[in-house]
Amino acid sequence: RENCSENILSSANRLLLHEGRLMLAESTRLLDVYLFLFNDFLLITKIKRNKKKYGGSDTSLIPVCPSLTPELQSFIREGGFCTVLDQPIPLDRLILKNVEPV
């Protein structure tokens, strides 16, 4: 949407409760996603891998936020990144259901 998206991440009271990878079933295919669960919304991002290799640069020296999981830190150091898949889902509008694995 064309709105002030900078306000989405600017809450001083927002807490990151959990984060992690997940396979999202999307009609006919599986999508590799990374979820960020905050105390007020769920953010679903699509995992992208950078196909370009960086010449002789040492990617292990890239600064990464220490509060991220080691898995995500490693992914970022390898040139990967996450793009927002859809609008954040407010927790008061989210319904969770247990389903049997297929």
N, C-alpha and C positions, 0 to 999 in steps of 0.2 A: 504494500500500500504506500501511497505517497503521503506520508505523514512524518511527524517529527520523531524519527526512530532513535535519535541520540538520547532521548529521555528513557528509553527502554532499559539501558544498562547503567543509568546514573543514580539509582537509588542507593543511599548510604546505608539503608537497613537490609539490603539484599544479602542473603547468605547462600553460598554454594553448598548444597547438602550431599550431592552425589554426582558422579560422572562416570561414563563408561561406554564401551562399544556395544553395538547391538545390530542384528540383522533385521531389517524392516521388510516385511512382505508387501510388495507393491504390485498389485494385480497379477502380472505374469513374471515378475522377476524379484530377486532379493537385492536389497540395497544396503551397503555397508554404511552405517550411520554412527555418530557419536552424540550421546545425550548429555545434557547438562541440566540437572534438577536443582533449581533454586527454591527458596522458601515460598516464592509467589508464582513461579511459572516453570514450565518445562520447555527447554530449547532443544530442537532436533537439528543437527548439522550433518551435512554430507561430507564424507571423508574423501579428500582429493589427494592424489599422489603426484608430485612434481616429476614429470618424465625427463626433464633436462638434468643432466649431471653437471655439477659445478666443477670445472677444470681441476686445479690443484688445491682449491680451498678446503680447509679442514672444517667440515660442518659440525664437528663436535664442539667447536668454540662458539656456536651460535647461542646467544643468551636466551634462556627459556624461563618462564615464570615458575619458581620453585613450588608453588602451591598446586600445580597440575600433577596428575598421576605420572609415574615413571613411564608408563606406556605412551601417553600423549606427548611427554617431553621427547622421548626417543623418536616418535613419529615426526614431530616438528623438526628435529635436528636432521632427519633424513630428507627434508624438503617438503614434507606433507603439510596440508592445511585443511581447515574445516570451513565450509560455507554454510550459511543458514539455509535450511531446506524450506522452511515455511515460517509463518508468524509464530511467536512464542504462544504456548497454550497456558492460559491462566489455570492455576491449580483448582480454583473454585468451579471450573467448567470441565474438569478432567474426570473421567470415569475409568477405573481400572477393573479388569475382569481376569480371572484365571482361566486359561484355555489349555487344553491338552496338546502336548507337542505332536506335530504331524510327522 
